[in-house]
Amino acid sequence: MAIKKGDVIRIHYTGKVRETGEIFDTTYEKVAKEAGIYNEKGIYGPVPVAVGAGHVIKGLDEQLAGLEVGKKYEITVQPENGFGKRDPKLIKIFTLGQFRRQGLRPFPGMPIEIETEGGRKLKGRVLTVSGGRVRVDFNHPYAGKHLVYEVEVVEKIGDPIERVKALLELRMPSVDHEKVLIEVGEKDVTVDFTPVHNEVDKNTLVLGEILLESDLKFIGYEEITFKPGVDELLKPSEEEAGEEPSEEIGEGVAEGNPKMEKKVPSEETTEERTEEKAEIQEEPENEKAKEAETTKGKPEDEDRNSRKGTKGRKTRRTTTRKTSSKKKTKAAAGKMEDEKAAGSE
């Protein structure tokens, strides 16, 4: 039976550059060692792929549908469906001094990496060094090349739970898949990572769940549940948040814990802020004139000292003055009338 889009399969493959015969990728450990591209941290063997989901290079993915299990194929991928066409705009020129100031002596073929203003890292390769100028190519090394893949479809996975396990293996190869609990319904699936939660880095789980959810939706599941979910994994723990449990915080405030008190404003501070806000909103424009009248005749030092102190003191003084300014003004006016009467006598 031919493979179709949405099927989960396992394939062996070896990728070569048609123009040079260079092997750049393979699932065979022996071939990798012979080609000099062996990675000690790499995982070799047939890889799980959901056909059409973009798990392999586009030109290869598009040609997997129609293949049959147990057969080997040679598939050619055009540059535009491989690593892209070469872009002349990605060849940049630098001065030799720019390299030497960083202690580098460029030479043709030298790999380099730069960071753009936006924080993006670009990998390139030195093409030429001449006349104090260095030409660097930031195209992918295989851009513009035709690729040839030797492919063998090893297996088509039909069992629903095994399909989920295969995608889990693809997205999170470091996780012990046999410990993960999987429940599958007709259109829903639950993946429980609780048994391995403490064995896997939290960030690995978060990224893996995001990618796995996309894969599971692609193969037809509508409702996907993870335990623990992404939201729960991203929620900071009490230690990370630097906070004590809520009941302990209450005890700390009651006992006068200075660290806790700093987080809770005192009643006086709250009242002063409220008064200050009210003063800004309600004080009439001629209030300054009234203040000048009430402070007239004070010694200069006394008046200067009255303006010193904390913001809270200023607020309390002004608020008190506001509530009694009319009485003071009335009393001052009465006193002046008495003095005038006494003088006329």
PADREN-163587 format. One record per atom (N, C-alpha, C): residue in three letters; x, y, z. Coordinates in pm, whole numbers, plus 50000, padded with zeros to 5 digits. Example, Ala and Ser with C-alpha at 12.3 -4.5 7.8 and 13.67 -1.06 7.14 Angstrom:
BEGIN
ALA513194943150780/ALA512304955050780/ALA513204967050780/SER512854977550708/SER513674989450714/SER512905000350787/
***
This chain:
BEGIN
MET500844988050000/MET500005000050000/MET500885012550000/ALA500555022049914/ALA501375034149899/ALA501205043350019/ILE502285050350051/ILE502285060250160/ILE501495072450114/LYS500735078450208/LYS499985090650175/LYS500255101450279/LYS499875113650246/LYS500075125050336/LYS499355122650468/GLY500045125250579/GLY499475123150712/GLY499885110050774/ASP500435100750695/ASP500915088150751/ASP502165090450834/VAL502335082450939/VAL503545082851019/VAL504385070750981/ILE505585073350932/ILE506455062650882/ILE507845063850945/ARG508665053450923/ARG510075053950959/ARG510895051950831/ILE511905060650814/ILE512715059650694/ILE514205060050727/HIS514975053350642/HIS516425054650640/HIS516755063250519/TYR517755071950530/TYR518135079850413/TYR519585084250422/THR520145087550305/THR521475093750296/THR521375104850192/GLY521775116850232/GLY521695128450144/GLY523065132150089/LYS523125134649956/LYS524375138349890/LYS524175150949806/VAL525285157749777/VAL525275168849683/VAL525585162949545/ARG524655164649449/ARG524825158349318/ARG526075163249246/GLU526385176049258/GLU527515181749184/GLU528865176349233/THR528955172849362/THR530255168749417/THR530255154549474/GLY529085148949500/GLY529015135749561/GLY529225136049713/GLU529345148049770/GLU529575149349915/GLU528345144849994/ILE528575136450094/ILE527495132150183/ILE527385142350296/PHE526205148150314/PHE526035158350418/PHE525085153950529/ASP524335142950509/ASP523405138350613/ASP523085123650589/THR522925116150699/THR522575102050687/THR522035096650819/THR521205086450811/THR520695079850931/THR521495067250964/TYR522495064050881/TYR523325052250902/TYR524595056250977/GLU524845050351090/GLU526035053651169/GLU527315050451094/LYS527375038851028/LYS528575034850955/LYS528885044550842/VAL527855048650767/VAL528045058050656/VAL528535071550709/ALA528005075850823/ALA528415088650882/ALA529895088450918/LYS530355077450975/LYS531775076351012/LYS532675076250888/GLU532245069250785/GLU533045068550662/GLU533105082050592/ALA532025089950604/ALA531965102950537/ALA532585114050622/GLY532955110750745/GLY533555120850832/GLY532555130650891/ILE531305126950900/ILE530295135850956/ILE529625129751080/TYR530305119751138/TYR529735112951254/TYR529655122351374/ASN528535121951444/ASN528305130151562/ASN528085120851681/GLU528955121951781/GLU528855113151896/GLU527535114851971/LYS526975126851966/LYS525705129452034/LYS524495126651945/GLY524755123251821/GLY523665120651727/GLY522995107351754/ILE521755105951707/ILE521005093551720/ILE520805087751581/TYR521305075951559/TYR521245069751427/TYR520215058451425/GLY519725055651306/GLY518675045651290/GLY517535051951212/PRO516535043951172/PRO515405049451095/PRO514655059951175/VAL514375071251113/VAL513725082351185/VAL512225082651156/PRO511435086051259/PRO509985087351239/PRO509675100551169/VAL508715100151078/VAL508325112051000/VAL506825111650976/ALA506155122950995/ALA504765124250953/ALA504805130350813/VAL504355122950715/VAL504475127150575/VAL503695140050551/GLY504405150250502/GLY503785163150472/GLY503875173250585/ALA504415169350701/ALA504465178250817/ALA505725186750821/GLY506625184750724/GLY507835192850721/GLY508935187850814/HIS508915175050847/HIS509955169650935/HIS511275167350863/VAL511235166950732/VAL512445165950651/VAL512415177250549/ILE513505179150477/ILE513605190050382/ILE512435189750282/LYS511975201450242/LYS510735202750165/LYS510715193850040/GLY511775194149962/GLY511795186349837/GLY511705171449859/LEU512205166649971/LEU512105152350004/LEU510715149250059/ASP510215158050146/ASP508915155950208/ASP507815154850103/GLU507895163250001/GLU506865163349896/GLU506865150449813/GLN507965143149814/GLN508045131149730/GLN507935118049807/LEU507645119049938/LEU507465106750017/LEU506115100249989/ALA505085108549966/ALA503765102949934/ALA503855095149804/GLY503325083049807/GLY503365074549687/GLY504405063449696/LEU505355064749790/LEU506355054249806/LEU505745042149877/GLU506435030849872/GLU505935018649933/GLU506915013250037/VAL506365006950139/VAL507185001550248/VAL508074990350195/GLY509324990250240/GLY510264979650203/GLY511044982250076/LYS510764993150007/LYS511464996149883/LYS512435007749901/LYS513465008049815/LYS514455018749817/LYS514275027749696/TYR514525040449716/TYR514315050249610/TYR515465060249606/GLU515675066249489/GLU516615077349475/GLU515805089649436/ILE515845099749518/ILE515025111649499/ILE515925123849480/THR515685131249371/THR516455143449344/THR515645155649386/VAL516315164849456/VAL515665176949506/VAL516295189049439/GLN515445197449378/GLN515935209649313/GLN516385219849418/PRO517315228849382/PRO517835238649478/PRO516765246649551/GLU515735251049478/GLU514705259349543/GLU513895251649646/ASN513875238349639/ASN513185230149737/ASN514145223449835/GLY515425227349821/GLY516445221949911/GLY516905232750007/PHE518145237449985/PHE518695247950071/PHE518595261750006/GLY517785262649903/GLY517525275549840/GLY518535278849732/LYS518175288849652/LYS519085293649548/LYS520105303049609/ARG521225304649542/ARG522245313949591/ARG521765328249572/ASP521975336449674/ASP521565350449672/ASP522815359149674/PRO523085366449563/PRO524275375049558/PRO524305385649668/LYS523115389549717/LYS523065399649822/LYS523625394749955/LEU523765381649968/LEU524295375850091/LEU525815374550088/ILE526445379949986/ILE527915380449982/ILE528335394550024/LYS529005395650136/LYS529365408450195/LYS530885410550192/ILE531285423450190/ILE532705426950189/ILE533055434250319/PHE534125429650384/PHE534625435650507/PHE536075439950484/THR536555448850570/THR537965452650561/THR538795442650641/LEU540045441350602/LEU540945432250673/LEU541125436850818/GLY541085450250838/GLY541245455750972/GLY540145451351067/GLN538925449651016/GLN537815445451101/GLN538075431651161/PHE538755423251086/PHE539085409951137/PHE540255410651234/ARG541305418451195/ARG542525418951278/ARG542255425351413/ARG541325434851419/ARG541005441051548/ARG540405431051645/GLN539885419951594/GLN539345409451678/GLN540315397651691/GLY541555400051644/GLY542575389651656/GLY542415378251557/LEU541745380751445/LEU541495370251345/LEU542315372751219/ARG542815362151163/ARG543535362851035/ARG542735354750933/PRO541875361450856/PRO540985354150764/PRO541735347350650/PHE541165336250604/PHE541705328850490/PHE540535322350416/PRO540665319750288/PRO539565313650211/PRO539095300550274/GLY537785299350289/GLY537215287350348/GLY536985288450498/MET537495299150558/MET537355300750704/MET535895303350742/PRO535335295350835/PRO533945297750879/PRO533905309150980/ILE532915317850970/ILE532755328751066/ILE531285330051103/GLU531035337251210/GLU529655339751255/GLU529575354051303/ILE528555361451260/ILE528365375151304/ILE526955376651360/GLU526765386951440/GLU525445389751496/GLU524955403051443/THR523735403051388/THR523165415151331/THR522665424351443/GLU522265436551405/GLU521745446051503/GLU520475440751569/GLY519735432451497/GLY518505426751553/GLY518745414551640/GLY520025410851658/GLY520355399451743/GLY520405386251669/ARG520185386551539/ARG520205374251460/ARG521645370251428/LYS521945357451442/LYS523295352551414/LYS523355346651273/LEU524365351051198/LEU524545346251061/LEU525875338851049/LYS525805327250988/LYS527025319550965/LYS527455321350821/GLY528745323450802/GLY529275325550668/GLY530605318550647/ARG531145320350527/ARG532415314150491/ARG533215324050408/VAL534475325750443/VAL535345335050371/VAL535605329650230/LEU535325338150130/LEU535585334149991/LEU536995338249947/THR537325351249963/THR538635356149920/THR539165366550017/VAL540505367850020/VAL541175378250097/VAL542155384850002/SER541875397549964/SER542715404249864/SER542605419349877/GLY543745426249865/GLY543755440749865/GLY543155447049990/GLY543335440550103/GLY542815445850228/GLY541325443750245/ARG540715436050155/ARG539275433350165/ARG539015418350178/VAL537945415350250/VAL537575401350274/VAL536145399250228/ARG535945390050133/ARG534615386750084/ARG534085374550160/VAL532885376350218/VAL532295365650299/VAL530935361950240/ASP530715348950226/ASP529455343850169/ASP528575338650283/PHE527385344850299/PHE526465340650404/PHE525335331750351/ASN525455327250227/ASN524525317250175/ASN524795303950245/HIS523775295350249/HIS523985281850303/HIS525025274750216/PRO525915266750274/PRO526955259950196/PRO526415251950077/TYR525165247050090/TYR524595239049982/TYR523525246449903/ALA523475259649921/ALA522535267649842/ALA522905266849695/GLY521895265349610/GLY522135264249466/GLY522535250349421/LYS522615240849513/LYS523035227249479/LYS521825217949462/HIS521955208249373/HIS520965197649361/HIS521295186849463/LEU520275182049531/LEU520465171949634/LEU519915158549587/VAL520585147949626/VAL520135134449592/VAL519995126449721/TYR518795121149744/TYR518545113149864/TYR518305098549826/GLU519015089849893/GLU518745075449882/GLU517855071950000/VAL516615067949973/VAL515595066250077/VAL515065051950080/GLU514845046750201/GLU514185033850220/GLU513065035650323/VAL511845032250285/VAL510715032750378/VAL510735019850458/VAL511075020750584/VAL511245009050669/VAL509915004250725/GLU509035013650763/GLU507815009750833/GLU506745020550820/LYS505505016050813/LYS504365025150826/LYS503675021650958/ILE503555031351047/ILE503035028851182/ILE501525030751182/GLY500805020051218/GLY499355020451216/GLY498715021951352/ASP499315016151457/ASP498735016651590/ASP498735031051642/PRO497565036151689/PRO497455050051732/PRO498465054051841/ILE498615045551944/ILE499545048952052/ILE500975048952001/GLU501305039651914/GLU502665039051859/GLU502945050951768/ARG501905056051703/ARG502085068151621/ARG502465080151707/VAL501765081351822/VAL502075092351914/VAL503485090551971/LYS503835078252006/LYS505175075452059/LYS506265078951957/ALA505985075951831/ALA506975078751726/ALA507215093751714/LEU506155101551719/LEU506305116151710/LEU506975121651836/LEU506695115351949/LEU507355119252074/LEU508855116452065/GLU509195105352004/GLU510605101751983/GLU511295111851892/LEU510585116551792/LEU511145126351698/LEU511395139751766/ARG510435144351844/ARG510515157651905/ARG511335157952033/MET511285147152112/MET512015146752238/MET512785133652252/PRO513875132252174/PRO514635119652175/PRO515275116252308/SER515465126252395/SER516125123652524/SER515165118352630/VAL513865118452601/VAL512865113852697/VAL512675098752687/ASP512555092152800/ASP512285077752802/ASP510815075652764/HIS510575072452639/HIS509195071752588/HIS508365060652652/GLU509035050252701/GLU508295039152760/GLU507655042952894/LYS508175053352958/LYS507615057753085/LYS506445067553068/VAL506365073652951/VAL505315083552926/VAL503975076452907/LEU502935081452974/LEU501605075352967/LEU500795082052856/ILE500255073952765/ILE499535079252649/ILE498155073052642/GLU497135081552631/GLU495755077052612/GLU495225083252483/VAL494655074952399/VAL494205079552268/VAL492725076452248/GLY491975086752207/GLY490585084852170/GLY490445086652019/GLU489205088151973/GLU488995089551830/GLU489565102851778/LYS489325113651852/LYS489815126751810/LYS490585133951921/ASP490855126852031/ASP491565133052142/ASP492715124252188/VAL493725130752248/VAL494875123252298/VAL495405130352423/THR495835122452520/THR496435127552643/THR497825121752658/VAL498805130452679/VAL500195126152697/VAL500625130552836/ASP500905120852923/ASP501235123653063/ASP502735121753086/PHE503435133153110/PHE504875132853135/PHE505225131953283/THR504215130253368/THR504455130253513/THR505535120353555/PRO505555107953502/PRO506595098353545/PRO508015102753512/VAL508185111653413/VAL509545115853374/VAL509765130753400/HIS508795137153469/HIS508835151653488/HIS510155156153552/ASN510615148753652/ASN511825152753724/ASN513115148153655/GLU512975140953545/GLU514155135953474/GLU514515144453352/VAL513615153553316/VAL513795161253194/VAL513815176153225/ASP514685183453156/ASP514755197953172/ASP513405204153137/LYS512975213853220/LYS511665220153201/LYS511535226653064/ASN512575233553019/ASN512515240252889/ASN512395230252774/THR513035218552792/THR512925208052690/THR511495203152679/LEU510825201752793/LEU509425197452792/LEU508525207852728/VAL508755220452761/VAL507915231252706/VAL508015231452554/LEU509255231852502/LEU509425232152357/LEU508895219552292/GLY509155208152355/GLY508685195352300/GLY507175194652292/GLU506475199552394/GLU505015199252394/GLU504445208352286/ILE505065219952267/ILE504585229252163/ILE504705222852025/LEU505845216651996/LEU506055210251866/LEU505195197851850/LEU505085190051957/LEU504295177751951/LEU502825180751929/GLU502325191351991/GLU500925195151971/GLU500645198151824/SER501575205151760/SER501415208251618/SER501385195451534/ASP502265186051568/ASP502305173251494/ASP501025165251512/LEU500525164651635/LEU499325156751663/LEU498095162651594/LYS498045175851587/LYS496935182151514/LYS497045179051365/PHE498275178551315/PHE498485175751173/PHE497955161951135/ILE498135152051224/ILE497715138451189/ILE496255135751226/GLY495525146451274/GLY494085144951288/GLY493475146451426/TYR494285148151530/TYR493715149551664/TYR493285164051687/GLU492105165451750/GLU491545178851771/GLU491735183751914/GLU491665174752010/GLU491825178552151/GLU493065171652208/ILE494045179752249/ILE495325174452295/ILE495595179652435/THR495895170452527/THR496145174052667/THR497515168852710/PHE498295177852773/PHE499585173852828/PHE499545175252979/LYS500205166153048/LYS500325166653193/LYS501805165153230/PRO502395175253294/PRO501885188753315/PRO501885196653185/GLY500965206453172/GLY500845214353050/GLY501885225453045/VAL501935232352932/VAL502895243052911/VAL502705254153015/ASP501445258053041/ASP501175268753137/ASP501695265253276/GLU501505252753313/GLU501965248253445/GLU503485247853452/LEU504115243653342/LEU505575242953339/LEU506215256853343/LEU505535266753281/LEU506075280253276/LEU505795288153403/LYS504865283453486/LYS504545290453610/LYS505715289553705/PRO506235301153754/PRO507405300853843/PRO507065294253976/SER508005286754029/SER507815280554159/SER507935291154267/GLU507575287654391/GLU507655297154501/GLU509095301354525/GLU510035292154508/GLU511445295454528/GLU511925305054420/GLU511515302554293/GLU511925311154182/GLU511325325154197/ALA510105325854250/ALA509465338754268/ALA510005346354388/GLY510765339354475/GLY511355345754591/GLY510345349454697/GLU509235341954702/GLU508185344954797/GLU507945333054888/GLU507475335755009/GLU507085325455103/GLU505625321755077/PRO505175310355126/PRO503755306855115/PRO502885317755177/SER501645319155129/SER500775330155169/SER500535330555320/GLU500355318655385/GLU500085318955527/GLU501295323955606/GLU502505321155555/GLU503715325855623/GLU503875340855606/ILE503455346255494/ILE503535360655473/ILE502655367755576/GLY501455362355599/GLY500565368455697/GLY501195368655836/GLU501855357455874/GLU502505356956003/GLU503655366856010/GLY504405368355899/GLY505545377455897/GLY505125391755922/VAL504025396055863/VAL503535409755883/VAL503105411656026/ALA502405401656081/ALA501905402856218/ALA503045403756317/GLU504145396656289/GLU505265396456381/GLU506225408056359/GLY505975416156257/GLY506855427656234/GLY508075424256153/ASN507985414556064/ASN509105411055978/ASN509415422755886/PRO510595428955896/PRO510875440955817/PRO510805438755667/LYS511155426855620/LYS511105424355476/LYS509675424555426/MET508795419355508/MET507405418955468/MET506765432855479/GLU507175440455582/GLU506575453555602/GLU506855462855485/LYS507995461255420/LYS508335469855308/LYS507365468055193/LYS506745456455186/LYS505825453855076/LYS504425459055106/VAL504145462255234/VAL502805466655272/VAL502895481055318/PRO502305491055248/PRO502385505055289/PRO501645507255420/SER502205515955507/SER501555518955634/SER500315527355612/GLU499445527855714/GLU498225535755700/GLU498545550455682/GLU499605555355757/GLU499975569355748/GLU500405572855607/THR501225564255548/THR501695566855413/THR500535567155314/THR499615557555329/THR498475557055239/THR497625569455252/GLU497415573955378/GLU496595585755402/GLU497255598255344/GLU498595599155364/GLU499295610855313/GLU499215611655162/ARG499355600055096/ARG499285599954950/ARG497895604154904/THR496855599554977/THR495485603154941/THR495275618054957/GLU495805623555070/GLU495655637855094/GLU496395645954990/GLU497605641054956/GLU498395648454856/GLU497685648854723/LYS497075637454686/LYS496345636954559/LYS495155646454563/ALA494435646454680/ALA493275655254693/ALA493705669754686/GLU494885672854746/GLU495365686654746/GLU495645691354604/ILE496245682554524/ILE496575686154386/ILE495305688754306/GLN494265680754335/GLN493045681754256/GLN492155693354302/GLU492155696654436/GLU491145705554489/GLU491665719154534/GLU492995721054554/GLU493505733554608/GLU493215745054513/PRO492575755954558/PRO492255767154471/PRO493515774554432/GLU493435782454327/GLU494605789354275/GLU495125799854372/ASN494225805954455/ASN494685816554545/ASN495165811154679/GLU495385797554688/GLU495845791654814/GLU497225796854853/LYS498075798954749/LYS499425803854778/LYS499365817554842/ALA498415825954799/ALA498285839254856/ALA497875838255003/LYS496965828855033/LYS496555827155172/LYS497705822355258/GLU498525813155202/GLU499675808255277/GLU500655819455306/ALA500845828455209/ALA501765839755228/ALA501265848655341/GLU499925850455348/GLU499345859055451/GLU499505853055589/THR499295839655599/THR499395833155730/THR500825832255778/THR501785832355688/THR503195831155728/THR503885844655734/LYS503165855555704/LYS503755868855703/LYS504175872655846/GLY505355878255857/GLY505835882755985/GLY506675872456058/LYS506755860056006/LYS507595849956069/LYS509045853156041/PRO509935850056138/PRO511375851656110/PRO511765842955992/GLU512795847755922/GLU513225840655800/GLU513645826455831/ASP514405824555941/ASP514885811055976/ASP513715801856007/GLU512715807556080/GLU511565799256116/GLU510805794955993/ASP510645804755899/ASP509945801455775/ASP510705791155694/ARG512055792255692/ARG512875782555618/ARG512755768755680/ASN512785768255812/ASN512695755355880/ASN511345748855858/SER510325757255846/SER508995751555825/SER508895744655692/ARG509765748355598/ARG509725741955467/ARG510585729555460/LYS511385726855567/LYS512235715055568/LYS511425702955613/GLY512005691455594/GLY511365679255643/GLY510945670355529/THR510225659755562/THR509845649855462/THR508645654355385/LYS508395647555279/LYS507245650555195/LYS505955648755275/GLY505965638355364/GLY504785635655445/GLY504455647255536/ARG505535653555595/ARG505285664855684/ARG504695676555607/LYS505215679155487/LYS504665689855405/LYS503185687555380/THR502855674955348/THR501475671855315/THR500565673955436/ARG501035669355554/ARG500205670855674/ARG500015685655710/ARG501135693755698/ARG501055707955730/ARG500085714955637/THR500225711955509/THR499375718655410/THR497925714655429/THR497705701555459/THR496335696855476/THR495695703455597/THR496465704555706/THR495945711055827/THR495625725655799/ARG496565732355725/ARG496355746255689/ARG495105747755606/LYS494865738355518/LYS493695739255432/LYS492395738855512/THR492375730155615/THR491135728655690/THR490895740155787/SER491985748055824/SER491815758655923/SER492135772455869/SER492435773655741/SER492855786455684/SER491755797155697/LYS490515793255682/LYS489415802955693/LYS489305808655834/LYS489475799655934/LYS489395804056073/LYS490525813856104/LYS491765810356055/LYS492915819056081/LYS492725832656016/THR492245832555895/THR492035845155823/THR490995853855894/LYS489915847155940/LYS488865854456011/LYS489385860456141/ALA490205852456215/ALA490765857156342/ALA491705868856319/ALA492555867856213/ALA493495878656182/ALA492735891456146/ALA491635889956071/ALA490835901756032/ALA490205908256156/GLY489715899956250/GLY489125905256373/GLY490135912656457/LYS491365907256462/LYS492425913656541/LYS492775927256484/MET492855928256350/MET493185940956286/MET492095951456314/GLU490835947156313/GLU489735956556343/GLU489815961856486/ASP490195952856582/ASP490335956856720/ASP491445967156736/GLU492575964556663/GLU493715973656672/GLU493355987456616/LYS492615987856505/LYS492196000456445/LYS491296008056541/ALA490376000656606/ALA489456007156699/ALA490206013056815/ALA491196005656868/ALA491996010456982/ALA492786022756942/GLY493286023256818/GLY494086034756772/GLY493226046956757/SER491976045156713/SER491106056856693/SER490716062956826/GLU490656054656933/GLU490346059857063/GLU491496068157115/
***
